[in-house]
Amino acid sequence: MAKASKDPTSFWEDVYKVSSEEFAAMGKFLIANEAPRPFGSEKVPPEEEDMTYSLMREDPEALFQFFTEQGASFESAVKYVARMRKRLGTP
């Protein structure tokens, strides 16, 4: 039995569905891997970020709790520490 061909509207509906799913997947990937902070969060002024890191850097437990509360992955935590060390000129 021959498969019935799709009408033009069905074709474009399928194209739209697939492309929107791929775009959403790409957006989720980029946000998870490239966004500097979670969506909906407030940007912290650099001075406040510097002060917060300076207070926590000598207290591994506080630093761990900070990353846990932020939902940070290991990779993002390492990047954050490296960025802050470079910015503050600390080892």
Secondary structure, DSSP 8 states (H G I E B T S, - for coil): -------HHHHHHHHHHHHHHHHHHHHHHHHHHH-SS-TT-----HHHHHHHHHHHTT-HHHHHHHHHHHT--HHHHHHHHHHHHHHHT--
